[in-house]
Amino acid sequence: MRTHRALAVSAAAVATLALAAPAAVARDGINVNPSNIVALPSVIARGGQLTITVDGCPMGGTATSDAFAPTPLTPVTGTQTAKGTATVNRNARNGSHSITVNCSGKSLTNPAAFTVIGGVQGGLGGSSSSGATPTDMAIGGGLVAAALIGGGVFWMRRRSEKRI
């Protein structure tokens, strides 16, 4: 029983050392191996700002895409991560876009890093007419006239009450 327990403890110690060794090597000698490209938000409108984070890029690098200009990635202090902010072009096409990261000569591509959606036109449920239509003008004019007449009648009644 003691032998089994000793073997289990030894196996756990060896596993811990095996998992910790690559991290120790990466910290001491700078290990550049970009991985895990994350773009937030993952769905963005044209003209929006995108935050790009890359693991395994301790000295920084550059992120490129057909949807934004080349963006510098700066190292995050105390980590193996680099981060940058890109602005999506106003003329970027709708759909999925890739990001390619270059860190110290090594590159990695995330083929579907983020999605660009078209902007919406606000007001009246996104209608595409611009300006007021003749119907809108007639309704607005009628409401203004009704308000003027109602206000005048109210004012005249208040004036007549003071005479009594």
C-alpha positions as YAML, in Angstrom:
chain: A
units: angstrom
residues:
- id: 1
  name: MET
  ca: [0.00, 0.00, 0.00]
- id: 2
  name: ARG
  ca: [2.84, 2.34, 0.89]
- id: 3
  name: THR
  ca: [4.55, 1.47, -2.37]
- id: 4
  name: HIS
  ca: [1.47, 2.47, -4.37]
- id: 5
  name: ARG
  ca: [1.21, 5.73, -2.47]
- id: 6
  name: ALA
  ca: [4.91, 6.49, -3.02]
- id: 7
  name: LEU
  ca: [4.57, 5.70, -6.73]
- id: 8
  name: ALA
  ca: [1.53, 8.00, -7.02]
- id: 9
  name: VAL
  ca: [3.37, 10.85, -5.30]
- id: 10
  name: SER
  ca: [6.44, 10.33, -7.52]
- id: 11
  name: ALA
  ca: [4.29, 10.30, -10.67]
- id: 12
  name: ALA
  ca: [2.57, 13.51, -9.60]
- id: 13
  name: ALA
  ca: [5.94, 15.20, -8.95]
- id: 14
  name: VAL
  ca: [7.31, 14.11, -12.34]
- id: 15
  name: ALA
  ca: [4.15, 15.33, -14.10]
- id: 16
  name: THR
  ca: [4.37, 18.69, -12.33]
- id: 17
  name: LEU
  ca: [8.01, 19.13, -13.37]
- id: 18
  name: ALA
  ca: [7.24, 18.08, -16.94]
- id: 19
  name: LEU
  ca: [4.47, 20.64, -17.22]
- id: 20
  name: ALA
  ca: [6.48, 23.43, -15.55]
- id: 21
  name: ALA
  ca: [9.66, 22.92, -17.59]
- id: 22
  name: PRO
  ca: [8.42, 24.45, -20.89]
- id: 23
  name: ALA
  ca: [7.13, 27.51, -19.02]
- id: 24
  name: ALA
  ca: [10.48, 27.94, -17.26]
- id: 25
  name: VAL
  ca: [12.38, 27.64, -20.55]
- id: 26
  name: ALA
  ca: [10.05, 30.14, -22.19]
- id: 27
  name: ARG
  ca: [10.62, 32.69, -19.43]
- id: 28
  name: ASP
  ca: [14.39, 32.37, -19.29]
- id: 29
  name: GLY
  ca: [15.18, 32.15, -22.99]
- id: 30
  name: ILE
  ca: [12.62, 34.22, -24.90]
- id: 31
  name: ASN
  ca: [10.45, 31.66, -26.66]
- id: 32
  name: VAL
  ca: [8.55, 33.22, -29.55]
- id: 33
  name: ASN
  ca: [5.79, 30.94, -30.72]
- id: 34
  name: PRO
  ca: [2.60, 32.92, -31.44]
- id: 35
  name: SER
  ca: [-0.65, 31.16, -30.60]
- id: 36
  name: ASN
  ca: [-4.25, 31.88, -29.70]
- id: 37
  name: ILE
  ca: [-5.13, 35.01, -31.66]
- id: 38
  name: VAL
  ca: [-8.21, 36.57, -30.03]
- id: 39
  name: ALA
  ca: [-10.13, 39.53, -31.47]
- id: 40
  name: LEU
  ca: [-12.72, 41.26, -29.28]
- id: 41
  name: PRO
  ca: [-15.47, 41.99, -30.02]
- id: 42
  name: SER
  ca: [-15.79, 39.08, -32.41]
- id: 43
  name: VAL
  ca: [-18.63, 40.82, -34.31]
- id: 44
  name: ILE
  ca: [-18.03, 44.48, -35.13]
- id: 45
  name: ALA
  ca: [-19.44, 47.23, -37.34]
- id: 46
  name: ARG
  ca: [-17.32, 49.13, -39.86]
- id: 47
  name: GLY
  ca: [-15.29, 51.86, -38.20]
- id: 48
  name: GLY
  ca: [-15.28, 50.10, -34.81]
- id: 49
  name: GLN
  ca: [-12.20, 49.36, -32.70]
- id: 50
  name: LEU
  ca: [-10.99, 45.81, -32.34]
- id: 51
  name: THR
  ca: [-8.69, 44.61, -29.53]
- id: 52
  name: ILE
  ca: [-6.28, 41.89, -30.65]
- id: 53
  name: THR
  ca: [-4.49, 39.67, -28.13]
- id: 54
  name: VAL
  ca: [-1.83, 37.08, -29.01]
- id: 55
  name: ASP
  ca: [-0.20, 34.57, -26.68]
- id: 56
  name: GLY
  ca: [3.44, 33.56, -27.18]
- id: 57
  name: CYS
  ca: [4.53, 36.96, -28.50]
- id: 58
  name: PRO
  ca: [6.56, 38.42, -25.61]
- id: 59
  name: MET
  ca: [8.39, 41.08, -27.65]
- id: 60
  name: GLY
  ca: [5.39, 42.38, -29.59]
- id: 61
  name: GLY
  ca: [4.78, 42.24, -33.29]
- id: 62
  name: THR
  ca: [2.33, 43.25, -36.02]
- id: 63
  name: ALA
  ca: [-1.24, 42.21, -36.80]
- id: 64
  name: THR
  ca: [-2.56, 42.49, -40.36]
- id: 65
  name: SER
  ca: [-5.92, 41.89, -42.02]
- id: 66
  name: ASP
  ca: [-7.75, 42.98, -45.15]
- id: 67
  name: ALA
  ca: [-10.22, 44.80, -42.87]
- id: 68
  name: PHE
  ca: [-7.73, 47.12, -41.10]
- id: 69
  name: ALA
  ca: [-4.31, 48.72, -41.51]
- id: 70
  name: PRO
  ca: [-1.24, 46.92, -40.08]
- id: 71
  name: THR
  ca: [-1.43, 47.31, -36.32]
- id: 72
  name: PRO
  ca: [1.48, 47.17, -33.86]
- id: 73
  name: LEU
  ca: [1.19, 44.74, -30.96]
- id: 74
  name: THR
  ca: [2.86, 45.78, -27.72]
- id: 75
  name: PRO
  ca: [4.02, 43.34, -25.04]
- id: 76
  name: VAL
  ca: [1.91, 43.01, -21.89]
- id: 77
  name: THR
  ca: [4.28, 43.39, -18.94]
- id: 78
  name: GLY
  ca: [5.11, 40.19, -17.08]
- id: 79
  name: THR
  ca: [3.43, 37.86, -19.60]
- id: 80
  name: GLN
  ca: [4.10, 36.11, -22.89]
- id: 81
  name: THR
  ca: [1.22, 38.09, -24.45]
- id: 82
  name: ALA
  ca: [1.06, 41.02, -26.87]
- id: 83
  name: LYS
  ca: [-1.92, 43.30, -27.40]
- id: 84
  name: GLY
  ca: [-3.01, 45.97, -29.88]
- id: 85
  name: THR
  ca: [-6.03, 47.98, -31.03]
- id: 86
  name: ALA
  ca: [-7.08, 48.16, -34.68]
- id: 87
  name: THR
  ca: [-9.77, 50.30, -36.31]
- id: 88
  name: VAL
  ca: [-11.87, 48.46, -38.89]
- id: 89
  name: ASN
  ca: [-11.96, 50.25, -42.26]
- id: 90
  name: ARG
  ca: [-15.20, 52.02, -43.17]
- id: 91
  name: ASN
  ca: [-15.22, 50.20, -46.50]
- id: 92
  name: ALA
  ca: [-14.53, 46.71, -45.11]
- id: 93
  name: ARG
  ca: [-16.71, 44.04, -46.67]
- id: 94
  name: ASN
  ca: [-19.32, 42.25, -44.59]
- id: 95
  name: GLY
  ca: [-18.44, 38.77, -43.40]
- id: 96
  name: SER
  ca: [-15.66, 36.85, -41.73]
- id: 97
  name: HIS
  ca: [-12.08, 38.18, -41.77]
- id: 98
  name: SER
  ca: [-8.73, 36.65, -40.89]
- id: 99
  name: ILE
  ca: [-5.91, 38.12, -38.80]
- id: 100
  name: THR
  ca: [-2.26, 37.29, -39.43]
- id: 101
  name: VAL
  ca: [0.21, 38.01, -36.63]
- id: 102
  name: ASN
  ca: [3.97, 38.32, -37.14]
- id: 103
  name: CYS
  ca: [6.10, 38.01, -33.98]
- id: 104
  name: SER
  ca: [9.88, 38.11, -34.42]
- id: 105
  name: GLY
  ca: [9.74, 36.45, -37.84]
- id: 106
  name: LYS
  ca: [7.18, 33.79, -36.90]
- id: 107
  name: SER
  ca: [3.65, 34.19, -38.19]
- id: 108
  name: LEU
  ca: [0.28, 32.72, -37.35]
- id: 109
  name: THR
  ca: [-3.12, 33.21, -39.01]
- id: 110
  name: ASN
  ca: [-6.57, 32.90, -37.50]
- id: 111
  name: PRO
  ca: [-8.78, 32.43, -40.59]
- id: 112
  name: ALA
  ca: [-12.06, 33.51, -38.94]
- id: 113
  name: ALA
  ca: [-10.93, 35.86, -36.19]
- id: 114
  name: PHE
  ca: [-13.82, 38.35, -36.42]
- id: 115
  name: THR
  ca: [-16.91, 39.24, -38.44]
- id: 116
  name: VAL
  ca: [-17.77, 42.66, -39.89]
- id: 117
  name: ILE
  ca: [-21.44, 43.59, -40.06]
- id: 118
  name: GLY
  ca: [-22.96, 46.44, -42.04]
- id: 119
  name: GLY
  ca: [-24.08, 49.52, -40.19]
- id: 120
  name: VAL
  ca: [-27.76, 50.17, -39.65]
- id: 121
  name: GLN
  ca: [-29.62, 53.32, -40.55]
- id: 122
  name: GLY
  ca: [-31.31, 54.70, -37.46]
- id: 123
  name: GLY
  ca: [-34.73, 56.27, -37.07]
- id: 124
  name: LEU
  ca: [-38.14, 54.90, -37.97]
- id: 125
  name: GLY
  ca: [-37.00, 51.30, -37.86]
- id: 126
  name: GLY
  ca: [-34.07, 51.81, -40.19]
- id: 127
  name: SER
  ca: [-36.08, 53.28, -43.05]
- id: 128
  name: SER
  ca: [-34.03, 54.47, -45.97]
- id: 129
  name: SER
  ca: [-35.88, 57.69, -46.87]
- id: 130
  name: SER
  ca: [-34.09, 60.89, -46.01]
- id: 131
  name: GLY
  ca: [-35.87, 64.03, -44.90]
- id: 132
  name: ALA
  ca: [-39.54, 64.61, -44.20]
- id: 133
  name: THR
  ca: [-42.12, 63.44, -46.73]
- id: 134
  name: PRO
  ca: [-45.15, 65.61, -47.64]
- id: 135
  name: THR
  ca: [-47.29, 63.41, -45.36]
- id: 136
  name: ASP
  ca: [-44.91, 64.02, -42.45]
- id: 137
  name: MET
  ca: [-45.09, 67.76, -43.09]
- id: 138
  name: ALA
  ca: [-48.92, 67.73, -43.18]
- id: 139
  name: ILE
  ca: [-49.15, 65.78, -39.91]
- id: 140
  name: GLY
  ca: [-46.60, 68.03, -38.19]
- id: 141
  name: GLY
  ca: [-48.32, 71.19, -39.43]
- id: 142
  name: GLY
  ca: [-51.70, 69.91, -38.21]
- id: 143
  name: LEU
  ca: [-50.30, 69.15, -34.76]
- id: 144
  name: VAL
  ca: [-48.72, 72.61, -34.47]
- id: 145
  name: ALA
  ca: [-51.99, 74.29, -35.57]
- id: 146
  name: ALA
  ca: [-53.99, 72.23, -33.05]
- id: 147
  name: ALA
  ca: [-51.56, 73.18, -30.28]
- id: 148
  name: LEU
  ca: [-51.84, 76.88, -31.15]
- id: 149
  name: ILE
  ca: [-55.64, 76.82, -31.24]
- id: 150
  name: GLY
  ca: [-55.86, 74.79, -27.99]
- id: 151
  name: GLY
  ca: [-53.41, 77.11, -26.24]
- id: 152
  name: GLY
  ca: [-55.33, 80.19, -27.43]
- id: 153
  name: VAL
  ca: [-58.68, 78.81, -26.21]
- id: 154
  name: PHE
  ca: [-57.17, 77.88, -22.83]
- id: 155
  name: TRP
  ca: [-55.64, 81.36, -22.46]
- id: 156
  name: MET
  ca: [-58.88, 83.10, -23.41]
- id: 157
  name: ARG
  ca: [-60.86, 81.02, -20.85]
- id: 158
  name: ARG
  ca: [-58.38, 81.83, -18.08]
- id: 159
  name: ARG
  ca: [-58.63, 85.51, -18.94]
- id: 160
  name: SER
  ca: [-62.43, 85.49, -18.77]
- id: 161
  name: GLU
  ca: [-62.40, 83.73, -15.35]
- id: 162
  name: LYS
  ca: [-60.44, 86.62, -13.82]
- id: 163
  name: ARG
  ca: [-63.25, 89.10, -14.73]
- id: 164
  name: ILE
  ca: [-65.84, 87.25, -12.69]
...
